[in-house]
Amino acid sequence: MKTLLTFLFAMVAFAAYAQPKPVLPTTSRPDTTARQLAECGTPSLSPEQAEKMLNSIRELEPKLKKMRTEATQFVAIQFHMVKTPMDKGVDQPFIYELLKALNIAFQSSEIQFSQYGGYGNINYIEYSERFFNFNSKSEEDLCKDRDVRNAINLYLVNEIIVDVNNSPGKSVGYVNRPDSKPHPENRSYSLSDRGLNRVFIALSLEKENGEYKHNPVTKKEVWEKTIPHEVGHFFGLSHTFEDEYGKDYGNDCTNKGDFICDTPPTEKMLCRFYNSSECYASTVWKPYDGVNTQYSYPYNNMMSYFYGCGQVFTFQQRERMRTWGYYLRTRLSDSLDTRYYIDGNNHIGYKLPSQSACAGQKVRFQLVQFGVWKWQDLQRLQMEISGPGVPRQLLPLTIIDDKTAEGTIPITAGSGQHDIRVTDRFSQTADFEPITKITINAQPPTPTIALTPQGLQSSAAVGNQWYVNGTALPGQTSPLLSATQPGAVTVSVSVGGCTSVASQPFAITATEPLPRDSQLVAFPNPASQSIQIKGLMPGSVRVSAVDLSGRVLSESSYDHHQGTVSFPVKESFGKVFLLKVENEDRVWSQRIAVSDL
């Protein structure tokens, strides 16, 4: 019975703790300078930033709750350490203790952290004064070419000067919050800009006998408060004292402070490491404006400025991180230039050079890597396409280089919108672009060539281009072609920017004119009733009418001694035929045009 009562008491106590606590009123504050805002860490929200964040919470949190799962979300951190002047940096045991404390702080939030690249992977940065004693205005110079795009980038420096509107203040750390105008310099980032994927921490090393060492108290502060506090900002939490600088909504916790109801406001005191006995007391503090205001705990909240006291995220803070801040960080930006991931896995993105293509056409993808893809990994990539005329198909990609791949649209693809994307044949660890829409124009039917009395005729009424031996004949784009030279004649058709497969070749075998030094004359040309042939040598003569493909249309033989041979022209010869004359082991040919018979 005693055990049961103890259990019931514990359950009641837990339920009471989990319920939202009343928000006590606070006095209004005078305008606070940027220097005061930056005196401890990440600056407080301006009224404009608070309004923007509040609007985002109202709009997105109900939608993002649908993405909430109970599964633990694993996040990777790439550690970057600026070395001391003695060419020293933090060692792996320090990182191990840091991760241990971070995971303890976030355990109840179902967010856990690991070292990107595995144990011992610390990116050491050679010493320079402006990076070691870091001013936030140097952020881009410090991070350029060092950020990884598939993990949180955490930069460890000696000290930090956060410069807001040219008003510097010393900070123990800062981070650019999601979905608010980021600090510093009021730069306007897109939601998932890589510039938001950074956390900066000051180690506050102490110089002793020429060496830079950690003060044990400061080291404990960094592990147990500073980094969990800044990572709380990373996932969308604000300070518990934000109402000092926001709009006065009275006790409406959904519109003031940190917009969370189970975090009663705390006073923003100057940073110091508090004794544990001070962390839970209800105390009357003397605010900046001289008015006494009573606040209740949680001074022990991780998002307060009571360093040494911050050990707790409340239930609603945990949910805010998981249902809003986490998914803001992991929603994909449309721009591959600004996108990042935080799970430590390899990902790949792609861009299509055009949003339209032709069936049968090769298309190129610009590949963007998140993480490190080896050449053999890239060989796993394939193209997935589905749409009119093409049930879902997986097709191989040709890897041109580590930034370019090429695939061929199926020849059977019909006109209309198709879904197309790059996928991985084997690995389940890489996520890909959302399916991209592409407009595909069907390939025109392959034309055929027919021999008519007027010449070679394409089966297509428009869009023709004639070729001989694969070379385009300039200006020959009508359906009818009067052959001009021997060889393999083909025709293709272009409609809507898409070109058909070339027709089967039509062979023209004998279209050479008579040699210049020949004495033989065939006239008239064009001819109607007959052709007169002069200049023959005495002996046997064979005269043939041949079409462009070499087929004999008519043939006559003569025993010639002198004078002229007359060869009749027939309607079946068409508009053009080849006159072939064989006379005493000599052969001549001549193109003859036929006029109206």
C-alpha positions as CSV (number, residue, x, y, z in Angstrom):
1,M,0.0,0.0,0.0
2,K,2.8,2.4,0.8
3,T,4.4,1.7,-2.5
4,L,1.1,2.4,-4.3
5,L,0.7,5.7,-2.5
6,T,4.2,6.7,-3.3
7,F,3.6,5.9,-7.0
8,L,0.3,7.9,-7.0
9,F,2.1,10.9,-5.3
10,A,4.8,10.8,-8.0
11,M,2.3,10.7,-10.8
12,V,0.4,13.7,-9.3
13,A,3.6,15.6,-8.9
14,F,4.6,14.8,-12.5
15,A,1.2,15.9,-13.8
16,A,1.4,19.1,-11.8
17,Y,4.8,19.8,-13.3
18,A,3.7,19.0,-16.8
19,Q,0.8,21.5,-16.7
20,P,1.4,25.0,-18.0
21,K,2.3,27.3,-15.1
22,P,0.8,30.8,-14.9
23,V,2.9,33.6,-16.4
24,L,3.6,36.3,-13.9
25,P,3.3,39.9,-15.0
26,T,6.5,41.8,-15.8
27,T,7.2,45.5,-15.8
28,S,7.9,47.3,-19.0
29,R,11.5,47.9,-19.8
30,P,13.2,51.0,-21.4
31,D,14.8,50.6,-24.8
32,T,17.8,48.3,-24.5
33,T,21.0,49.0,-26.5
34,A,22.5,46.4,-28.8
35,R,25.5,46.2,-26.5
36,Q,23.2,45.1,-23.6
37,L,21.5,42.6,-25.9
38,A,24.8,40.9,-26.7
39,E,26.4,40.9,-23.3
40,C,25.9,37.2,-22.6
41,G,25.2,35.3,-25.8
42,T,22.8,35.2,-28.7
43,P,21.1,38.5,-28.7
44,S,17.5,38.8,-27.7
45,L,14.8,39.1,-30.3
46,S,13.9,42.6,-31.5
47,P,10.1,43.3,-31.6
48,E,10.3,42.8,-35.4
49,Q,12.0,39.4,-35.1
50,A,9.6,38.3,-32.4
51,E,6.7,39.2,-34.6
52,K,8.1,37.2,-37.5
53,M,8.8,34.2,-35.3
54,L,5.4,34.4,-33.7
55,N,3.7,34.5,-37.1
56,S,5.8,31.5,-38.2
57,I,4.8,29.5,-35.1
58,R,1.1,30.2,-35.7
59,E,1.3,29.3,-39.3
60,L,3.6,26.3,-39.4
61,E,3.6,24.6,-36.0
62,P,0.1,23.0,-36.5
63,K,1.2,21.7,-39.9
64,L,4.6,20.5,-38.7
65,K,3.1,18.6,-35.8
66,K,2.0,16.1,-38.4
67,M,5.6,15.3,-39.1
68,R,6.3,14.7,-35.4
69,T,7.4,11.1,-34.6
70,E,8.4,9.5,-31.4
71,A,11.6,8.2,-33.0
72,T,14.8,9.7,-31.8
73,Q,16.2,12.2,-34.3
74,F,20.0,11.8,-34.7
75,V,22.0,15.0,-35.5
76,A,25.7,15.2,-36.5
77,I,28.0,18.0,-35.4
78,Q,31.2,19.0,-37.3
79,F,33.5,20.5,-34.7
80,H,35.8,23.3,-35.9
81,M,38.5,24.5,-33.5
82,V,40.7,27.6,-33.9
83,K,44.1,26.7,-32.5
84,T,45.8,28.8,-29.8
85,P,49.0,30.7,-30.6
86,M,50.8,27.7,-29.2
87,D,49.4,25.5,-32.0
88,K,47.1,23.7,-29.6
89,G,43.4,22.8,-29.8
90,V,40.9,21.1,-27.7
91,D,41.4,17.3,-27.7
92,Q,39.0,14.5,-28.3
93,P,38.2,13.9,-24.6
94,F,36.9,17.4,-24.4
95,I,34.6,16.8,-27.4
96,Y,33.5,13.5,-25.9
97,E,32.4,15.2,-22.6
98,L,30.7,18.0,-24.6
99,L,28.6,15.5,-26.6
100,K,27.8,13.6,-23.4
101,A,26.5,16.7,-21.7
102,L,24.6,17.7,-24.8
103,N,22.9,14.4,-25.2
104,I,21.9,14.4,-21.5
105,A,20.4,17.8,-21.9
106,F,18.4,16.8,-25.1
107,Q,17.6,13.2,-24.1
108,S,14.0,14.0,-23.2
109,S,13.6,15.9,-26.5
110,E,14.4,12.7,-28.5
111,I,17.2,14.6,-30.2
112,Q,20.7,13.1,-29.9
113,F,24.0,14.2,-31.3
114,S,27.1,12.5,-32.7
115,Q,30.5,13.6,-34.0
116,Y,30.4,14.0,-37.8
117,G,33.0,11.8,-39.5
118,G,33.4,9.7,-36.4
119,Y,35.6,9.8,-33.3
120,G,38.5,12.2,-33.5
121,N,37.2,14.1,-36.5
122,I,38.0,17.7,-35.5
123,N,38.7,20.3,-38.1
124,Y,41.6,22.3,-36.6
125,I,42.0,25.9,-38.0
126,E,45.4,27.4,-37.9
127,Y,45.8,30.3,-35.4
128,S,45.0,33.8,-36.5
129,E,44.2,36.6,-34.0
130,R,40.9,37.6,-35.7
131,F,39.6,34.0,-35.6
132,F,41.0,33.1,-32.2
133,N,39.5,36.3,-30.6
134,F,36.6,36.3,-33.0
135,N,34.4,39.2,-34.1
136,S,31.1,38.1,-35.7
137,K,31.8,40.4,-38.6
138,S,34.4,37.8,-39.7
139,E,31.9,35.0,-39.8
140,E,31.9,34.5,-43.5
141,D,35.7,34.5,-43.7
142,L,36.0,32.0,-40.9
143,C,33.4,29.6,-42.3
144,K,34.0,29.9,-46.0
145,D,35.2,26.6,-47.4
146,R,35.0,25.0,-43.9
147,D,31.3,24.4,-43.5
148,V,30.1,20.9,-44.2
149,R,26.6,20.7,-45.8
150,N,25.3,17.7,-44.0
151,A,25.9,18.5,-40.3
152,I,25.7,21.3,-37.8
153,N,28.9,23.3,-38.0
154,L,30.0,24.2,-34.4
155,Y,33.0,26.6,-34.2
156,L,35.0,26.8,-31.0
157,V,37.0,30.0,-30.6
158,N,38.6,31.8,-27.6
159,E,36.2,34.7,-27.3
160,I,33.4,36.2,-29.3
161,I,32.5,39.8,-30.0
162,V,29.0,40.0,-31.3
163,D,28.7,43.2,-33.3
164,V,25.1,44.4,-33.7
165,N,24.6,47.6,-35.6
166,N,28.2,48.6,-35.0
167,S,27.7,48.1,-31.2
168,P,30.0,45.3,-30.0
169,G,29.4,43.2,-27.0
170,K,31.2,40.2,-25.5
171,S,29.4,36.9,-25.9
172,V,29.8,33.3,-24.7
173,G,28.1,32.0,-27.9
174,Y,25.6,32.8,-30.6
175,V,23.6,31.1,-33.3
176,N,21.3,32.4,-36.1
177,R,17.8,31.4,-35.1
178,P,15.5,29.7,-37.7
179,D,12.8,31.8,-39.3
180,S,13.9,35.2,-38.0
181,K,16.2,37.8,-39.3
182,P,19.5,36.4,-38.4
183,H,22.2,38.0,-36.4
184,P,24.6,39.6,-37.1
185,E,24.5,42.5,-39.6
186,N,20.7,42.0,-40.2
187,R,21.4,39.8,-43.3
188,S,18.3,38.4,-44.9
189,Y,18.7,34.6,-45.2
190,S,16.3,32.2,-46.8
191,L,14.8,29.7,-44.4
192,S,17.4,27.0,-45.0
193,D,20.4,29.2,-45.8
194,R,23.7,27.5,-45.0
195,G,24.6,30.6,-43.0
196,L,22.0,29.5,-40.5
197,N,23.7,26.1,-40.0
198,R,26.4,27.4,-37.6
199,V,26.9,27.6,-33.9
200,F,29.7,29.7,-32.3
201,I,31.0,29.1,-28.8
202,A,33.6,31.0,-26.8
203,L,35.9,28.7,-24.8
204,S,37.2,31.7,-22.7
205,L,40.6,30.2,-22.2
206,E,42.9,31.5,-19.6
207,K,46.6,32.3,-20.4
208,E,48.9,30.8,-17.8
209,N,52.7,30.6,-18.2
210,G,52.3,31.2,-21.9
211,E,49.8,28.4,-22.3
212,Y,46.0,28.7,-22.9
213,K,44.1,26.5,-20.5
214,H,40.5,26.0,-19.5
215,N,39.2,27.2,-16.2
216,P,37.4,24.1,-14.7
217,V,34.3,26.2,-13.9
218,T,34.2,27.8,-17.4
219,K,34.7,24.3,-19.0
220,K,31.7,23.0,-17.0
221,E,29.7,26.0,-18.0
222,V,30.5,25.4,-21.7
223,W,29.5,21.7,-21.4
224,E,26.4,22.0,-19.3
225,K,24.9,25.4,-20.2
226,T,26.4,27.4,-23.1
227,I,26.3,24.8,-25.8
228,P,22.9,23.3,-24.9
229,H,21.6,26.8,-24.6
230,E,22.8,27.8,-28.1
231,V,21.6,24.5,-29.6
232,G,18.2,25.2,-28.0
233,H,18.3,28.5,-30.1
234,F,19.3,26.5,-33.1
235,F,16.1,24.4,-32.8
236,G,13.9,27.5,-32.4
237,L,13.8,28.3,-28.7
238,S,14.0,31.9,-27.4
239,H,15.1,33.2,-24.0
240,T,12.8,33.0,-21.0
241,F,13.2,36.7,-20.6
242,E,12.3,37.7,-24.2
243,D,9.2,39.6,-22.9
244,E,11.5,42.3,-21.6
245,Y,12.0,43.5,-25.1
246,G,8.9,42.3,-26.9
247,K,5.4,43.7,-27.1
248,D,3.4,43.9,-23.9
249,Y,0.6,41.3,-24.2
250,G,-0.1,41.0,-20.4
251,N,-0.2,37.4,-19.3
252,D,-0.9,36.0,-22.7
253,C,2.0,33.5,-23.0
254,T,1.2,32.6,-26.5
255,N,2.0,36.1,-27.6
256,K,4.8,37.3,-25.4
257,G,8.1,36.1,-23.9
258,D,9.3,33.0,-25.6
259,F,5.7,32.1,-26.7
260,I,5.7,29.1,-24.5
261,C,3.3,28.7,-21.5
262,D,5.2,26.5,-19.1
263,T,8.3,28.8,-19.0
264,P,7.5,31.6,-16.5
265,P,9.6,34.6,-17.3
266,T,13.0,35.1,-15.6
267,E,14.9,38.3,-15.2
268,K,17.9,38.8,-17.5
269,M,20.8,39.2,-15.1
270,L,24.4,39.7,-16.1
271,C,26.0,36.4,-16.8
272,R,27.7,34.6,-14.0
273,F,27.9,31.0,-12.8
274,Y,25.4,30.7,-10.0
275,N,25.6,28.5,-7.0
276,S,23.1,25.7,-7.1
277,S,21.4,27.0,-3.9
278,E,20.3,30.1,-5.9
279,C,18.8,28.2,-8.7
280,Y,15.4,27.3,-7.4
281,A,14.5,30.1,-4.9
282,S,11.6,32.4,-5.5
283,T,13.3,35.8,-5.1
284,V,12.5,39.4,-5.6
285,W,14.9,40.8,-8.1
286,K,15.6,44.5,-8.8
287,P,15.1,45.0,-12.5
288,Y,16.9,47.5,-14.6
289,D,14.2,50.2,-14.2
290,G,14.4,50.0,-10.4
291,V,11.0,48.4,-10.0
292,N,10.9,45.3,-7.8
293,T,9.2,42.3,-9.6
294,Q,8.8,38.9,-8.2
295,Y,9.6,35.9,-10.5
296,S,9.2,32.2,-9.8
297,Y,11.5,29.5,-11.1
298,P,12.6,28.1,-13.6
299,Y,15.8,29.9,-13.1
300,N,17.1,26.4,-13.8
301,N,15.7,26.6,-17.4
302,M,18.3,26.0,-20.1
303,M,17.1,29.1,-21.9
304,S,17.6,31.5,-19.0
305,Y,20.8,33.4,-18.3
306,F,21.3,31.9,-14.9
307,Y,24.5,30.0,-15.7
308,G,25.0,27.1,-13.5
309,C,21.2,26.8,-13.0
310,G,20.2,25.9,-16.5
311,Q,19.6,22.1,-16.6
312,V,16.1,21.8,-17.8
313,F,14.0,22.1,-21.0
314,T,10.3,22.1,-20.2
315,F,7.7,19.8,-21.8
316,Q,6.5,22.6,-24.2
317,Q,10.0,23.7,-25.0
318,R,10.8,20.1,-26.0
319,E,7.7,20.0,-28.2
320,R,8.5,23.4,-29.7
321,M,11.9,22.1,-30.8
322,R,10.5,18.8,-32.2
323,T,7.4,20.2,-33.9
324,W,8.7,23.5,-35.1
325,G,12.4,24.3,-34.8
326,Y,13.7,20.8,-35.9
327,Y,11.5,20.7,-39.0
328,L,12.4,24.2,-39.9
329,R,16.0,23.1,-39.9
330,T,15.3,20.0,-42.0
331,R,12.8,21.4,-44.5
332,L,14.5,21.5,-47.9
333,S,15.3,24.8,-49.4
334,D,14.5,25.1,-53.1
335,S,18.0,26.5,-53.8
336,L,20.8,23.9,-53.8
337,D,23.2,26.7,-53.1
338,T,21.7,27.4,-49.7
339,R,20.4,23.9,-48.7
340,Y,22.0,21.9,-45.9
341,Y,21.3,18.7,-43.9
342,I,22.1,17.9,-40.3
343,D,21.9,14.1,-40.1
344,G,25.5,13.4,-41.1
345,N,24.4,11.2,-44.0
346,N,25.5,11.6,-47.6
347,H,22.8,13.3,-49.8
348,I,22.8,14.4,-53.4
349,G,20.8,17.1,-55.1
350,Y,20.4,17.9,-58.8
351,K,19.4,20.6,-61.2
352,L,18.0,20.1,-64.7
353,P,19.3,22.6,-67.2
354,S,15.8,23.0,-68.7
355,Q,12.3,22.3,-67.6
356,S,11.5,20.8,-71.1
357,A,12.9,18.1,-73.3
358,C,12.2,15.9,-76.2
359,A,11.5,12.2,-76.2
360,G,14.8,10.4,-77.1
361,Q,16.9,13.4,-76.1
362,K,19.8,13.3,-73.7
363,V,19.3,15.5,-70.6
364,R,22.1,16.5,-68.2
365,F,21.8,16.8,-64.4
366,Q,23.9,19.1,-62.4
367,L,24.8,17.1,-59.3
368,V,25.3,18.8,-55.9
369,Q,26.9,16.7,-53.2
370,F,26.1,16.9,-49.5
371,G,28.9,14.9,-47.8
372,V,31.5,12.9,-49.7
373,W,30.5,10.8,-52.7
374,K,33.2,8.5,-54.1
375,W,33.3,7.8,-57.8
376,Q,32.0,4.3,-57.2
377,D,29.1,5.7,-55.2
378,L,28.1,7.9,-58.1
379,Q,27.8,4.9,-60.3
380,R,24.8,3.8,-58.3
381,L,22.7,6.8,-59.4
382,Q,19.9,6.3,-61.9
383,M,17.1,8.3,-63.5
384,E,13.5,7.7,-62.5
385,I,10.8,8.9,-64.9
386,S,7.1,8.5,-65.3
387,G,4.4,10.2,-67.4
388,P,2.3,9.9,-70.6
389,G,3.5,6.9,-72.6
390,V,6.1,6.0,-69.9
391,P,5.0,4.0,-66.9
392,R,7.5,4.4,-64.0
393,Q,10.9,3.5,-65.4
394,L,14.3,3.4,-63.8
395,L,17.1,4.2,-66.4
396,P,20.9,4.3,-66.1
397,L,22.7,7.5,-65.8
398,T,26.1,8.2,-67.4
399,I,28.4,10.0,-64.9
400,I,30.3,12.7,-66.7
401,D,32.2,13.9,-63.7
402,D,31.5,14.4,-60.0
403,K,29.1,17.3,-60.8
404,T,27.4,16.1,-64.0
405,A,25.3,13.1,-65.0
406,E,23.5,12.4,-68.3
407,G,20.4,10.3,-69.0
408,T,18.2,9.7,-72.1
409,I,14.5,10.4,-72.2
410,P,12.7,7.2,-73.4
411,I,11.8,7.4,-77.1
412,T,8.2,6.3,-76.2
413,A,7.6,9.3,-73.9
414,G,4.5,11.1,-75.0
415,S,3.8,14.9,-74.8
416,G,2.9,16.3,-71.4
417,Q,4.2,16.7,-67.8
418,H,6.5,14.0,-66.6
419,D,8.0,13.3,-63.1
420,I,11.7,12.9,-63.2
421,R,14.4,12.6,-60.5
422,V,17.7,11.1,-59.6
423,T,17.7,8.1,-57.2
424,D,20.2,5.6,-55.7
425,R,19.9,2.0,-56.7
426,F,21.2,0.5,-53.5
427,S,21.7,2.9,-50.6
428,Q,18.9,3.9,-48.3
429,T,21.0,6.6,-46.5
430,A,20.8,9.2,-49.2
431,D,17.7,11.4,-49.7
432,F,17.0,13.1,-53.0
433,E,15.3,16.1,-54.5
434,P,11.6,16.0,-54.4
435,I,10.3,14.8,-57.8
436,T,10.8,17.4,-60.5
437,K,8.3,18.2,-63.2
438,I,9.5,18.3,-66.7
439,T,7.6,19.0,-69.9
440,I,8.4,16.4,-72.6
441,N,7.4,16.8,-76.3
442,A,6.9,13.5,-78.1
443,Q,9.2,12.7,-80.9
444,P,7.7,13.0,-84.4
445,P,7.0,9.8,-86.2
446,T,9.9,8.5,-88.3
447,P,9.3,9.6,-91.9
448,T,9.4,7.3,-95.0
449,I,10.7,8.1,-98.5
450,A,8.8,7.3,-101.7
451,L,9.9,7.6,-105.3
452,T,7.4,9.5,-107.3
453,P,7.4,10.9,-110.8
454,Q,8.2,14.3,-109.3
455,G,11.2,13.0,-107.3
456,L,11.7,11.7,-103.7
457,Q,8.7,12.3,-101.5
458,S,8.7,12.5,-97.6
459,S,5.7,11.2,-95.8
460,A,5.7,14.3,-93.6
461,A,4.0,17.4,-94.8
462,V,6.1,19.9,-92.8
463,G,9.3,20.1,-90.8
464,N,11.5,18.1,-93.3
465,Q,15.3,18.2,-93.6
466,W,17.0,16.2,-96.3
467,Y,20.4,14.6,-96.0
468,V,22.9,12.9,-98.3
469,N,25.3,10.6,-96.6
470,G,24.4,12.2,-93.3
471,T,25.1,15.8,-94.4
472,A,22.2,18.2,-94.4
473,L,21.3,19.7,-97.8
474,P,21.0,23.5,-97.3
475,G,17.5,24.8,-98.0
476,Q,16.1,21.3,-98.8
477,T,13.1,21.4,-96.3
478,S,10.1,20.7,-98.5
479,P,8.4,17.3,-98.7
480,L,9.7,16.8,-102.3
481,L,13.4,16.4,-103.2
482,S,14.8,16.4,-106.7
483,A,18.0,14.4,-106.2
484,T,21.2,16.3,-107.0
485,Q,24.0,13.9,-106.2
486,P,24.5,10.1,-105.6
487,G,24.5,8.6,-102.2
488,A,22.3,7.6,-99.3
489,V,19.4,10.1,-99.1
490,T,17.6,10.4,-95.7
491,V,15.0,12.8,-94.3
492,S,14.1,13.7,-90.7
493,V,11.2,15.8,-89.3
494,S,11.3,18.5,-86.6
495,V,8.1,19.5,-84.8
496,G,7.9,21.8,-81.7
497,G,11.7,21.7,-81.4
498,C,11.9,17.9,-81.4
499,T,13.5,15.9,-84.3
500,S,12.5,12.5,-85.4
501,V,14.7,9.5,-86.1
502,A,16.0,9.7,-89.6
503,S,14.2,7.7,-92.3
504,Q,15.6,4.6,-93.9
505,P,18.1,5.6,-96.6
506,F,17.1,5.8,-100.2
507,A,20.1,4.9,-102.4
508,I,20.8,7.0,-105.5
509,T,23.3,5.1,-107.5
510,A,24.0,6.9,-110.8
511,T,23.5,10.7,-111.2
512,E,26.9,11.7,-112.6
513,P,26.7,13.9,-115.7
514,L,28.5,13.2,-118.9
515,P,32.3,13.8,-118.9
516,R,33.3,17.2,-120.2
517,D,35.4,15.8,-123.0
518,S,32.6,13.6,-124.3
519,Q,31.4,14.1,-127.9
520,L,28.1,12.6,-127.1
521,V,25.1,15.0,-127.0
522,A,21.6,14.3,-125.7
523,F,18.9,16.8,-126.4
524,P,16.5,18.4,-125.7
525,N,16.7,18.7,-121.9
526,P,14.0,19.1,-120.6
527,A,12.5,16.6,-123.0
528,S,8.9,15.8,-123.8
529,Q,8.4,13.3,-126.6
530,S,11.9,11.9,-127.3
531,I,15.6,12.5,-126.8
532,Q,18.0,12.7,-129.7
533,I,21.5,11.3,-129.1
534,K,24.3,12.4,-131.3
535,G,28.1,11.8,-131.3
536,L,27.9,8.0,-131.1
537,M,30.6,5.8,-132.4
538,P,29.6,3.2,-135.1
539,G,28.5,-0.1,-133.6
540,S,26.0,-1.4,-131.1
541,V,24.2,1.1,-128.8
542,R,22.0,0.4,-125.7
543,V,20.0,3.3,-124.3
544,S,18.2,3.0,-120.9
545,A,16.0,5.2,-118.8
546,V,16.9,4.6,-115.1
547,D,15.2,6.0,-112.0
548,L,17.1,7.6,-109.1
549,S,17.5,4.3,-107.3
550,G,19.0,2.6,-110.3
551,R,15.8,0.7,-111.5
552,V,15.6,0.4,-115.3
553,L,12.4,2.0,-116.5
554,S,12.8,1.4,-120.3
555,E,15.6,0.1,-122.5
556,S,16.2,0.0,-126.3
557,S,19.1,-1.4,-128.5
558,Y,20.3,0.1,-131.8
559,D,22.9,-0.9,-134.5
560,H,24.3,2.5,-135.2
561,H,26.6,3.5,-138.1
562,Q,26.0,7.2,-138.5
563,G,23.5,9.9,-137.7
564,T,21.3,10.3,-134.6
565,V,19.5,7.8,-132.3
566,S,16.0,8.8,-131.1
567,F,14.9,7.4,-127.7
568,P,11.2,7.8,-126.8
569,V,10.3,9.5,-123.4
570,K,7.4,7.9,-121.5
571,E,5.1,9.2,-118.8
572,S,6.3,6.5,-116.5
573,F,9.8,8.1,-116.4
574,G,8.4,10.8,-114.0
575,K,9.8,14.3,-113.8
576,V,13.5,13.3,-113.6
577,F,15.2,10.2,-114.9
578,L,18.7,9.2,-115.8
579,L,19.6,8.6,-119.4
580,K,22.2,5.8,-119.7
581,V,24.0,5.2,-123.0
582,E,26.3,2.2,-123.6
583,N,28.3,2.4,-126.9
584,E,31.3,0.3,-127.7
585,D,32.5,-0.3,-124.1
586,R,31.8,3.3,-123.1
587,V,29.1,4.3,-120.7
588,W,27.6,7.8,-120.3
589,S,24.8,9.0,-118.1
590,Q,22.8,12.3,-118.0
591,R,20.0,13.6,-115.8
592,I,17.0,14.4,-118.0
593,A,14.1,16.6,-116.8
594,V,10.8,15.8,-118.3
595,S,8.4,18.5,-119.4
596,D,4.7,18.0,-120.0
597,L,4.2,15.2,-122.4
